[in-house]
Amino acid sequence: MKARIAGVAAYLPERSMTSREVESRIEGYVPSRGVIERITGIKRRHVAADDEQASDLAVAAVRRLPGGEDANLLIFASASQDMVEPATAHIVAAKLGLTCPVFDVKNACNSMLNGIQVAEALIRTGVHHKVVVCTGEMPSRAVRWRVASRAQFADAFAGYTLSDAGAAVLLAADPGRGIFYRAFSAGSTAWAAGTLPGGGSAHPRDPEYSYFSGDGRRLKEAFELVGPDLFLDALKCTGLTWDDFSVVAVHQVAMPYLDVLARALGIPGDRLVVTLPEHGNCASATLPLQLAAAGAAPGDRVALLGLGGGISLGVLFADL
């Protein structure tokens, strides 16, 4: 028995901010106007309403997913969460009126990919037959708007690229089609290159640690050190090329890095779905957003290529 991706949906808050508007909101140091779009290629990102929570974005996505509310397991797989305790999956289920088992999976921007990995394993072992994996990303709550220096601007920069979004994927047992390859790796010594430290045992109450902090150069170097082999080996192991896929969904953080990665892996431009300029970095919602934007449908073969802070990489191939 395989686990087939039977549906995908995304939810994007109506409110958005351009990169120029982001720069205008920053109080204190900004090196030059237009720097965010110039460096990243991001024109705008989505911002949830003040009364919305991460769970609300996930709920909105699940409600757009045909059959999603009939699942017998719900996994909330997100970098964001409503609160430390309980698992946000319980809050999502309560809002949807579900009574099935639930739990959270968390691994930065690879959370959804790992949630799908867990769901596939549970379906293949017969424990569950219909699983919803959903996310609600709200990084806008962790953006530093008062900046004292160039160094602090650089440390806070990644936060200005992030976007609020919800997404959901339905996985169902299928005797024929489904996920047929998956592989994951990590370079965990680079965990400090991107953090949101507040709320855990290390920094439980200090507001200064409630902002996203990152070193883009160190993250890029860490990903390059781990290397593209995980993705290239996936092609070797399956005997496929990127031309065999209808969609190659790649996690997107900045246009220059996406271009470098696509060239390194040899991914044809017509297989990519470039969401970054108009939607920003949607964290774990990025991959399902691309599938939804491409209109991926039964009969398509898709590749999901994930990169997440920590750092971690993942690849998954599936026949829809």
C-alpha positions in Angstrom: 0.0 0.0 0.0 1.3 3.5 -0.9 0.4 6.9 0.4 -0.9 9.2 -2.3 -1.1 13.0 -2.2 -4.8 13.2 -2.8 -5.2 16.9 -2.5 -3.4 20.1 -1.7 -4.7 23.6 -0.7 -3.2 26.9 0.4 -4.5 30.0 2.2 -2.9 33.4 1.9 -4.1 36.3 4.0 -5.5 39.2 2.0 -3.3 41.8 3.6 0.1 42.2 2.2 3.2 44.4 2.5 5.6 45.4 -0.3 9.3 45.4 0.5 9.3 49.2 0.3 6.5 49.3 2.9 8.5 47.0 5.1 11.5 49.3 4.9 9.2 52.3 5.7 8.0 50.6 8.8 11.4 49.9 10.2 12.4 52.5 12.8 16.1 53.3 13.0 18.7 51.8 10.7 18.0 50.9 7.1 21.1 50.9 4.9 19.3 52.0 1.7 15.8 52.1 0.3 15.0 49.1 -1.9 17.7 46.9 -0.3 15.3 44.1 0.6 13.9 43.6 -2.9 17.3 44.1 -4.5 19.0 41.4 -2.4 16.1 38.9 -2.3 13.9 39.6 -5.3 10.9 39.6 -3.0 8.3 42.3 -3.9 5.6 41.5 -1.3 4.6 39.2 1.5 1.4 38.3 3.2 0.5 39.5 6.7 -2.2 37.8 8.8 -4.9 39.9 10.6 -4.2 41.0 14.1 -6.8 38.6 15.5 -5.6 35.6 13.5 -3.4 32.8 14.9 -1.3 30.2 13.2 -4.1 27.7 13.8 -6.6 29.9 11.9 -4.4 29.9 8.8 -4.2 26.1 8.9 -8.0 25.8 9.4 -8.6 28.0 6.4 -6.4 25.8 4.3 -8.0 22.5 5.5 -11.4 23.9 4.7 -10.3 24.4 1.1 -9.1 20.8 0.9 -11.8 18.4 -0.5 -12.1 15.5 1.9 -9.8 17.1 4.5 -12.3 17.2 7.3 -12.9 13.4 6.9 -9.3 12.5 7.9 -8.7 10.0 10.7 -5.5 11.8 11.7 -4.4 15.4 11.7 -0.8 16.5 11.8 0.1 20.2 12.4 3.5 20.6 10.8 4.8 24.1 11.1 7.6 26.3 12.3 5.0 28.6 13.9 2.6 27.6 16.7 -0.2 29.2 18.7 1.5 28.5 22.1 4.1 26.2 23.6 1.4 23.9 25.2 -0.8 22.3 24.0 0.1 21.1 20.5 -1.4 23.5 18.0 -2.9 20.5 16.2 -5.5 20.3 19.1 -6.5 23.9 18.5 -6.8 23.3 14.7 -8.9 20.2 15.3 -11.2 22.0 17.8 -11.8 24.8 15.3 -12.6 22.2 12.6 -14.8 20.1 14.8 -12.6 17.0 14.3 -12.4 14.2 16.9 -9.5 12.2 15.3 -6.1 11.8 16.9 -3.7 14.8 16.4 -0.1 15.8 17.0 2.5 18.4 16.0 5.6 17.9 13.8 8.2 20.7 14.0 11.3 21.2 11.8 11.5 24.8 10.7 10.8 25.3 7.0 10.9 21.5 6.4 8.1 20.9 8.9 5.5 20.1 6.2 7.9 17.8 4.3 8.6 15.9 7.5 4.9 15.8 8.4 4.2 14.2 5.0 7.0 11.8 5.7 5.4 10.7 9.0 2.0 10.5 7.5 3.3 8.3 4.7 4.9 5.9 7.2 1.7 5.6 9.2 -0.4 4.9 6.1 2.1 2.3 4.7 2.0 0.5 8.0 -1.8 0.5 8.1 -2.2 2.6 11.2 -4.1 5.3 9.4 -5.6 5.5 5.9 -6.4 9.2 5.5 -4.2 11.9 7.0 -4.3 15.7 6.8 -1.0 17.5 7.2 -1.4 21.2 7.7 0.6 24.3 8.6 -0.1 27.8 9.7 3.0 30.1 9.4 2.9 33.5 11.2 6.5 34.8 11.2 5.2 38.3 11.0 4.9 38.2 14.8 8.6 37.7 15.1 9.9 40.7 13.0 12.1 43.3 14.6 10.8 46.7 13.7 13.2 48.8 15.8 16.7 48.5 14.6 19.7 50.2 16.3 22.6 49.4 14.0 23.8 47.9 10.7 24.7 44.7 12.6 21.2 44.4 14.1 19.6 45.0 10.7 21.7 42.2 9.2 20.8 39.9 12.1 17.0 40.7 11.6 17.1 40.7 7.8 15.7 37.2 7.3 12.5 38.2 9.2 11.8 40.9 6.6 11.5 38.2 3.9 9.1 35.9 5.7 5.4 35.7 4.9 2.3 34.4 6.7 0.5 31.5 5.0 -1.5 28.4 5.6 -1.4 25.1 3.6 -2.8 21.6 3.8 -2.1 18.3 2.1 -4.4 15.2 2.2 -2.7 11.8 2.0 -4.7 8.7 1.4 -3.9 5.0 1.1 -3.7 3.8 -2.5 -2.7 0.4 -3.9 -1.0 1.9 -7.0 0.1 5.5 -7.1 1.7 7.6 -4.4 5.0 8.6 -2.9 7.8 6.4 -4.3 11.0 8.0 -3.0 12.0 10.0 0.0 15.4 10.9 1.6 16.4 13.3 4.3 19.7 14.6 5.8 20.8 17.2 8.4 23.8 19.3 9.3 22.8 20.1 12.9 26.0 21.8 13.9 24.7 24.9 12.0 21.5 25.2 14.2 22.6 28.6 15.6 22.6 30.2 12.2 18.9 30.9 12.3 16.9 31.0 15.5 13.7 32.3 17.2 15.0 31.8 20.8 12.1 33.0 22.9 9.5 30.9 24.6 11.6 27.8 25.3 13.6 26.7 28.3 16.7 28.7 27.1 14.9 32.1 27.0 11.5 31.6 28.6 10.4 35.3 29.1 12.9 37.8 27.8 11.1 39.9 25.0 14.5 40.5 23.3 14.5 36.9 22.2 11.1 37.0 20.6 12.5 38.2 17.3 13.8 36.0 14.4 17.6 36.1 14.3 19.6 34.8 11.4 23.0 34.8 9.6 22.2 34.4 5.9 25.8 33.8 4.9 26.3 31.1 7.5 23.1 29.4 6.4 24.1 29.5 2.8 27.5 28.1 3.6 26.0 25.3 5.7 23.7 24.2 2.9 26.6 24.3 0.5 28.6 22.2 2.8 25.9 19.5 3.1 25.8 19.8 -0.7 23.4 18.9 -3.5 24.1 15.2 -3.4 20.8 14.3 -1.6 18.8 15.7 -4.5 21.1 14.4 -7.3 21.2 10.9 -5.7 17.4 10.9 -5.7 17.6 11.0 -9.5 20.3 8.4 -9.7 18.4 6.0 -7.4 15.1 6.3 -9.4 16.6 6.6 -12.9 14.7 9.8 -13.5 15.5 13.3 -14.7 13.8 16.6 -13.8 12.1 16.5 -17.2 10.1 13.4 -15.9 8.3 15.7 -13.4 5.4 18.0 -14.0 6.4 20.2 -11.1 9.7 20.5 -9.2 8.8 22.4 -6.0 11.8 23.9 -4.3 11.8 25.8 -1.0 12.5 29.5 -1.8 14.2 32.0 0.4 15.8 34.4 -2.1 15.9 34.6 -5.9 19.7 34.6 -6.2 19.9 31.4 -4.1 17.1 29.7 -6.0 18.9 30.5 -9.3 22.2 29.0 -7.9 20.4 25.9 -6.7 18.5 25.4 -9.9 21.7 25.6 -11.9 23.6 23.3 -9.6 20.9 20.7 -9.8 20.1 21.3 -13.5 16.4 21.9 -12.9 14.8 23.3 -16.1 13.1 26.6 -15.5 9.7 25.4 -16.9 9.5 22.8 -14.1 9.8 25.4 -11.3 6.9 27.4 -9.8 8.4 30.7 -8.7 6.3 32.0 -5.8 8.9 34.1 -4.0 8.6 37.5 -5.6 4.8 37.9 -5.0 4.4 35.8 -1.8 7.8 35.9 0.1 9.3 33.1 2.0 6.2 31.2 3.3 8.3 28.9 5.5 6.8 25.4 5.6 3.8 26.4 3.5 6.1 27.0 0.5 6.1 23.6 -1.1 2.3 22.9 -0.9 1.8 26.5 -2.1 3.7 25.7 -5.2 1.8 22.5 -5.9 -1.5 24.4 -5.5 -0.3 27.3 -7.7 0.8 24.9 -10.4 -2.6 23.1 -10.3 -1.0 19.8 -9.7 -3.6 17.1 -10.4 -4.0 13.3 -10.5 -1.6 11.9 -13.1 1.1 14.4 -12.4 4.5 13.4 -11.1 5.9 15.9 -8.6 9.2 16.5 -6.7 9.4 18.3 -3.4 12.8 19.7 -2.4 13.0 21.0 1.1 15.6 23.1 2.9 15.1 24.2 6.6 17.0 25.9 9.4 18.8 23.6 11.7 19.9 22.7 9.1 17.9 20.0 7.3 17.3 18.9 3.7 14.7 16.6 2.2 13.5 15.3 -1.1 10.3 13.4 -1.9 9.0 12.1 -5.2 5.3 11.2 -5.8 2.8 10.2 -8.5 -0.4 12.0 -7.8 
